[in-house]
Amino acid sequence: MKLLDMNNIMKRHLTFFLFIIMGITFAQEKQFITLQQAIATAQEKSPDYKTLLNQNESSYWRFRNFKASFLPQLRLDATLPSYSNSINRITNDSGEDIFVQTNQSRLEGILSLNQNVALTGGTISLSSQVERVDLYANDASRFAIIPFSLNYRQNSLFYNPFKWDKKIEPLLYEEAKRAFIESMEQIALNTSRRYFALLKAQMQTKIAIQNLSNQDTLFQISKGRFKMGKIAENDLLQIELSVLNSKNNVTTNEISLKQSSQNLARYLELDTENIILDIPKELSTFTVTVEKALEEANSNRKAVIEFRRKRLQAEQNLAEVKGDNRLSVRLNANFGISQQGAVFNNLFEDYNQQQRVTVSVGIPILDWGVSKSRRRLAEANKDLVNNNVEQDEQEFEQEIYLHVLNWQNQRNFLETAKKAQEIAVKRYEITKKRFILGKITITDLNIALQEQDRSVLTFLNSLEKFWTDYYTLRRLTLFDFVKNKKIEVNDILYD
């Protein structure tokens, strides 16, 4: 009869305790979510995804700007108007400086069509210009018109920046597109870590509450056995201490559960923190070889494009230094027709030709080794870039190689952890029954309990490692080995 009363008291106590622990949670709307659903949500709503969109938009418009720079550009420049009323110093026909009073306004408009020439590195332009000057002191007006003017200018005859842009900018854009896919896989990896952090917190809280229930039951039983003189006071105190430690453990895990729930809910922008998680199942069996992983990585990863781009940029820098190092030559040529006069309608008769060709040459006579040091510095930087890229390539291959070898053993590790959990749970149940029958001590029971809790956590850690390694493998290769196809993301277009 006493034992039955103790059990009733214990049940009422546990019910009240669970109500206090879970009361706030029950008040909220529960949301069930799987790992795949969490990843899909994160790839649409997470802060990482929003940042990724901004980066991708920047890369897109940079490439659009590059493409547009090789299309004809129509431009209008105008002065509407310019007014001057001042004394200016001018040189007359005799070579004397005199001061004259000017009171005039000027209107000017230039319409030009410009085209960059990738073959030569220069810019060709076709323009028309009209100008009107009103002289208020003489109450007169003057007009000037250039109906046709063809210009060509080139900053350097030995360095063509457009040629290098044509090589490098498409690589930068392709690199950005691959980086977008890699970042989406990184979001999947980040989500899985948050998912398992919450899953483990939920499981540990559940275990802590269950352990408290078990410890409280054993404590009530032990008090009855102590009164009958079947156990020593030391054993009873040890069991009571276990109950107190279990209560503290529940409180600690409840705090961790709250934090993990908030982290996942904020990352996925969920309306509730009361999230019910599903324990992910294992993937279907598939084989990954080092050769296949390296092949896909070399075809899909942005790092491969990045290596090529860095080498080209180092070569570009060296070519620019060599082009301007010793002899700098610039070309500016103009051909057109013009006319000026006091009557606007008469400007379209008897045009005057205008031609101008300017070739500017710069030769350093004595620069104390500046030109040589610039060239040597560019050559040294090029060698440094090549050496760094070679090391990055080796690390790139080594990372994939080691991860594939590790992945090949993950399924075995998971199976072992799962089997160990089953054994530890079964052993604890047997040990608990033997303790109730008085055949073992509380120390043996606590050891079995600790092994059970540790095995459950070990299994969840192994399951987390399995899934995070899988998403890491996807990120390293940008290849879906389950579906046996390249990972792709729909292009995002911007208006």
Secondary structure, DSSP 8 states (H G I E B T S, - for coil): -HHHHHHHHHHHHHHHHHHHHHHHHHHS--EEE-HHHHHHHHHHHSHHHHHHHHHHHHHHHHHHHHHHTTS-EEEEEEEEEEEEEEEEEEE-TTS-EEEEEEEEEEEEEEEEEEEEETTTTEEEEEEEEEEEEEETTTTEEEEEEEEEEEEEEES-SS--HHHHHHHHHHHHHHHHHHHHHHHHHHHHHHHHHHHHHHHHHHHHHHHHHHHHHHHHHHHHHHHHHHHTTSS-HHHHHHHHHHHHHHHHHHHHHHHHHHHHHHHHHHHHT-S-S-EEE------------HHHHHHHHHHH-HHHHHHHHHHHHHHHHHHHHHHHHS-EEEEEEEEEEEEEES-GGGGGSS-EEEEEEEEEEE--S--TTHHHHHHHHHHHHHHHHHHHHHHHHHHHHHHHHHHHHHHHHHHHHHHHHHHHHHHHHHHHHHHHHHHHTTSS-HHHHHHHHHHHHHHHHHHHHHHHHHHHHHHHHHHHH-EETTTTEE---------
